[in-house]
Amino acid sequence: MSTSALPDPDAVPDDLRDSVHFLRAITQLAENDNVITHSAIFTDRGIKLVESGARIDSRLYDRLVQAPLREAIDHHLMVDNMVCIQSIEAEVMVQCETVGLVRSLVAALGGVDRLLTPLRFIPLPRPIAFKLTLMREQRPELYAHSLQMMLVALYLALEAGWTERECVPLAAAGLLHDIGMLYMPPAWTDAGHKLTPAERKQLVAHSVTAMWVLREQRVYPLSVQIAVLEHHECMDGSGYPRGLQGADISPMGQMLILAEVVSAFHEKYADMAGSRLSLMLRMNHRRYPPDLVRKILPLLAGDVDAGLEIGPLLDEVQTMTALLGQGFARWAEMRAQLPASLPLASPALARTSARPVDRAVVWLDGRLKALEKELAQAGSHPQQLPGLLGYLKEDLQGMAELALLHREAVWQLEAIANNCLRRWPQLLERAGPMEHALADWCLAAGRQAGEEAGEEAGEEVRKAPGDDTPADAPRV
């Protein structure tokens, strides 16, 4: 586990103590709930803004944002019906009855008790309890996601042989991993909102904000803070905020990484969520911890939608396979025409070459080879399809999963093409033969794949609340 480049505990992240979004959420909460101060609120210059015992309302918003506060505002607030361990336990019991994924976890563990025991010992200082109450009342989808993610992480740990006592810090990390989202604009969880580059940079920082919030309380061990910081890392180094790889990610962090994506899929997809997730995990096995993936896969098998039929699924698979085959074939033809001196097998060239076109070629070649390898490992490469279709011709479950697999693969082909043009837009200037060929391949693959898959080319899919999906992340 690497602890290098951790945020300075004395360096408060920008806009944390005085976040206008956090303050707005508090005053909005106060419109419907009894929010009062249990101690006076001062500016950083010692000027008293609000007396102890005052009721907060929206009229105080302008006063609170005019000057930096001495302490985070929630250090001074309490609200009726504040989140506590008992209320968390009650919400978990509701999920056990209403959420299919949680029912599966409980059934696999032989009951709910092993999930409930660790959360009963989570430290909940008043400022953290207030934040969770704010999340529950103002962002209920984020609160439900945090509970579900916590339960998935606990399941993974229990299946890995952790004791219930050892699971207590993990329960805290899972419950609080997205607490930094309270400081972000709430519109960002709207699927129709298009993030600007500046907004995306801020969103990436929400895990850092969450770590600082926990560190400030001085009751959560460093392992919990680090796991929260790591919950958007990936085992192959493609995650954020630090781009860690493999063993550099803490054991708890690895559990949160997988629990995040498991929860996100089941929250996003109403149909065949387990099959979609199973295919995504198998196709992107380098991103997620394989020993933990093996523990979750048995829970993902589901019944096929009764409305599906073999014929339309077969047509869809053949269409998607043709698109993949055409994309791979066009790339192979273009690759054969590249200068023999171009070392495609050298990843360093993608970083060091002075010519953007060289970097683009190496990057594309590596991504396409990886996609072809994933398809071959799943037995569904276009060259393997004839034999596979013969085997699956009467298997509705298998054909449905194959269709999902090919939708994912076609979207990845589209994402690779579109991301290449985003990284190297100068290719569209077609300054030379290589630039011209690359631009043509990217435009054809991105546009055609998007149209045939029924998607808008280049659009990003938002995952569950509190999550940020990179442009080339898996999509099914």
N, C-alpha and C positions, 0 to 999 in steps of 0.2 A: 504494500500500500504506500502510495506517495503522498506526503503532506507538503510538498514543495509548492510555493506560490499560493499558499492559502491567504485569504483576505486578512489584513491587519485588524486585530480585534479592537484597536483604538481608532480605526479609520471608518467612520460611519458612512455607508453608501449614500450617494447623492439622493436627495429627496426622500430619505427614509423617515426621519423624525417629523418632517414637515410635508409629507406627501399630500398634495392637494386631493388626490383620488381617495386616499385613506381617510382624510378629514371629511371629504364629501360623503363617504359611505357612513361615517359615524353620525353626522348630522341628519342624514336620511333615516338612519336607524332610529334616531331620537324622535322622529315624527310619529312613529308608531309604538315605540317602547320607552319605558322610563329610564333614561340614561342620566345619571347624576355623577357629580365629582365627589370623591371621598377625601380629596386633598386639593389645595389651591393649585392653579396652573399659572406658571410664570414664564416670561420670555427669557431668552438667554442673557438679558441685561438686568434681570431681577424685577421686571415690572409685572405686577400681578394682573393677569388677564381675566381669570375666573375665580370666584370664591369657592371655598370648600362647601359642599352641600348644594351647589347650584345645579339646576336642571339644564342639560344641554339641549339646544334646538337649532334649527337651521339658521336662525338669526345670528348665531355666534360664528358661523363659518367665516365670514369676512374678517372678523377680529382675529380668528385663529390663524389665518393664512398670511396676515400682514407682517408678522415678525417670527423669527425662529424661536422655537420653544426650548426651555432648559432641558426638559426630558421628553421622551416620547409621550404623547397625550394619553395613551391607554394605561400608563402607569397611574393615572389619576381618576379613572372612570370605573363605574360598575353599572350593571344593567339588570333588570328583573329577568328571572328565568335564565341565568347565565349557564353556559355549557359546563357540565361537571362529568365525572366518571360515570355516575349513574345514568345521566342522560345519553352519554355515548353508548353505554351498554344497551339501553333501550332502543336506540337507533340501529345498533347492530342486530338486535333480535328482529326488528322490522325487515332489515335486508335479508336475514336468513329465511324469511317467509315469502318475500316478494321478488328477490333478485336470483335469477337462475344460476349465475356463476357462484354466488355465495352459498346457495343450496348445495351445489356440487362440492364445494370445499368442505362444508359441514358433513355431508354424507361420506366423503372420503376419509375424514378424520374420526368418524364414528360418533359425532355429536359436537355441540358448539362449545363445550366447557373449555377445551384446550385453546380455543381462540379468545375466549373471554378472559381467562386468567391473566395473561400478560398485560392487557390494557387496564386492568384494575390498579396497576402500580405505576402508571404513567404520571410523572410530575406535571401538574397544571397550575403554575403560578397565575395570579389574578390577571396580569396583562395577556398571557397566552389564552386563558379562558375567555377573556373579553374578545380577543381576535377570533377565536373559534365561534363565539356567539355571533359576531359580525358576519362571519362567513356563512353560518347557518341561516341567518335571516336575510342577508343581502345577496348572497351567492349560493343558494341551496344546492345547485348542481355541483359546485366545487366542493362543498362540504360532503355531499354523498360520494363524490369521487375519492376524496381523501379517506373516508371510512372504508370504502371497498378496496382501495389500493392497500391500505394497512392490513386488511384481512388476507389478501392474496400474499403479501409479503410474509405474514405470520404463517400461512400454510406452507410456503416454500421452506421456511426455517424449520418448522416442526418436522416436515418430511425429510429435511437434511439432518435430523437428529439433534437439533438444538433443544435444550430444556425450556420449560415455560419461563423460568427466571432469566435465562439468557435472551429470551425474546422480548423482554420489557423495553430495552433501548430501541429495538427494531420497531416495536409498536409505536413508540414516540416519534421516531423518524418517519414512519409511514403516515401517521396521522397529521404531522406538521409539515410534510415535504413541500406543499404548495402554499404555505402561509405568506410567502413573498408575493403571491398574486394579488393580495389585498392592496398592494401599493401600485398596481398597474391599472391602466384604464379598463373599466369593465367591458367596453365595446370590443376589446380584443378577443373575447371569447365568442363573439358573434361570427358565425361561419361566413356571413356576407361581407365582413370587414376586411379590406385588403391592407395588410401591414406595409407601411413605408419602411425603407432601410433603417431609419432612425428608430422607429417603433420596434422593429425586429431586434435591434441591438439591445434595447431596453428589456424586451421580453426575455431574451437570453439571460439577462442578469437576474431574473427572479429567483433562481436557485441560490445566488450569492446573497441576495436580500434575505431569503429565508434563513440561511446559515447565520447571518449577522443577528437576526431577531432572536434566534435560539441562544447564540453566544452571549448576548446582552443579559439574558436571564440568569446565567451562571448556575443553572441546575442540571443542564443537559451535558453529558460527557462529550468529549471531542469526537468520539466515534459516531455519535448521533449527528453532530454538526457536519462532519465530513460526508456521511451517507446522504444527508439532505442536499448538500452541495453537488453530489455525484448523480442524482437521480435522472439526469438526462445525458449522462455519458454513455458510450457504447464500447463493447469489448474490442472493436476494431479501430478505435481511436477517432471515429467520426462524430462523436457526441460533443457536448459542451457542458460547462464553460472551459474546461482545461484540456480537452482532447486526450484524455487518459486512455491507456490500452490495458487489456488483460488484468494481470495481477496487480497493476498499479491502482486498480479500483478496489475499494475495500469490500470485504464480504457482505456487509450490510448494504453498501452501495449497489452491488451486483443484484441483490434481491430486489431493491427498489427499482432498478432499471427494468427488470422483467415484470415486476408487479405493475409498473406504470403502463406498459404496453398491453398487458393482459386486461387490465381494467379499461383502458381506452377503447380497445376493440369491442368489448362487451357493452360499453356505454354507447358507442357510436352505431353499431349495426344491430338492427332488430331481427334480421334473418341470418341464419347460418354463421353466427359470430364465431363459434368454435372452429368450424371448418376454415373460415377465412384466416383466423389467427394461426391455426395449425400450419396452413400453407405458407403464410408469411414467415413464421419462425423457421420452417424448414428451408425456405429459399434464402433466408438472411441469417444463417446460423452463425456467421462470424460476428454479428452485432451483439448477440446475447449469450450469457453464460450457459454452455451446453449441458452441464450437469443439472442446472436448475430447469432448463427447458425440458429435459427428459422427465422431470417430476410433474410438469404441468400438462404435457401433451395428452396423457391418458384421460384428462378431464374435458378435452376439447371435442371429442367425437359427439356428433349430434345427428338427429334425424333429418332426412332430406325433406325439403319443402314438398308437400303433397301436390302442389300445382306444377311441379317440374315434369318434363317429358324428355325421353331419350333423344328424340328426333331434333328438336330445336337446340338442345345442348350440343349434339354432335355437329350441327351446322355452325354453331358459335365457335366450337373448338377448332374446326377446320379453317374458319375465317381468321381466327387469331393466329393459328399456326402458320398460315400463309403470310400474314404480316411479319411475323418473326423471321420466317425463312427468307423473305425478300430483304429485310433489313440486314440480316447476317450476310446474305449473298452479295448485296451491293457493297458492304464494307469489305468483304474478302476480295472483291474485284479491285476496289480502290487501293487496298493495302498492297496488293500485288504490283501496283504501278508506282509505289513509293520508292524513293532512292534507296538502294541497297545499303548505303552508308548510315541510314537513319536507325539508331539502335532502339527499336521499339521495346525491347525487353528491359530497358534501363529506366526504372521509375525516377531516378535522379534527373533525367532529361526533362521530365515534366515540371521540374522546379527550377532548373538552372539554365536551360536554353534561352538565348536572347531572342529567339524568334517565337512569337506566340503560336504560329502554325505548328511548330515542332512540339510544343507543350500540349497543344490541343490533340494532335495525332496520338501521342503516347497516352494521354489521359483517356481518350475515347477507346483506344485499343484495349487498355486494361479493363475498363468498365464492361465492354462488350464481351471480352473473354470471360470475365467473372459471371456475367449473366448466362452465357452459354454453358458454363460449367455447372451453375446451379440447376439449369434445366436438365442437363445430362444426368446429374446426380438424382434428380427426381424422376428420371426415366421418361421425360416429356419433351426432350429436344425435338425440333421439327423432323430430324432424321430418324428419330425413334418412333414417331407417331403411328405409322401404319400398323406395327405390331401391337402397340398399346391399345389402339382403337379396337382391334380384333379381340383383345382380351376383355375390354370393358363394354362391349356392345350391348350386353344385357344388364350391366351394373349401373343403376341410376345414381347411387352414392358416389361411386368412383368417377362417373362422367361429370357429376356436379362439381366434385373437387377439382377435376382436370380443367373444367371451364374456369373456375376461380383462379387456378394456377396460371392459366394463360392470360386472363385479364390482368393479373398482377405483372406477368412478364411483359405484356404489351405496354402497360403503363410505365414500367421501368425503362423500356426501350425509348418511349416518348420522353421520359424525364432525362435520360442520358443526352438525347439530342438537344433538348431545350436548355439544359444546364450548360452544355458546351457553348452554345451561342451566348448565354448570359456571362459565362466566364471570359470568352474571347469574342466580343461583338465585332472586332475588326475583321473577322473572317468574312462578314457580309460585304466588305468592301471589295472582295475578290481580286486582291492585288496580284495574285499569281495562280498558276494551275492548281497547286495544292489547296490554297484558300478557296478557290472556286469549287473544287470537288468536295471539300469538307462542308462548305456552306450548303451545297446541293443535298448532301446526305442528311445533314441535320434538319433542314427544312422539310425534306420528304418524310423522314422518320417521325419527326415531331408532329407534323400536320396530319399525316395519314393515320398514324397510330391513334391520335386523339379523336379523329373523326370516326374511325371504325369502332373504337371502344366506347363511343358515346360520351366522350369527355371533352372539355375545352382544353386545347393544347396549352401547356404551360401553367395551368391552374394548379394551385397547391391545395391539398386536402387538409383541413384542420382536424386534429384529433379531439379527444375529449377535453373538457374544460381544464385549463391549467397546463395544457401541453402545447408544444410548438413543434410542428413537423417540418424538417428540412425539405428543400425542394426535391431531393432525390431519395427521400425516405420511402419505405415500402408502402404500397397502396393496393388494396384489393376491393 
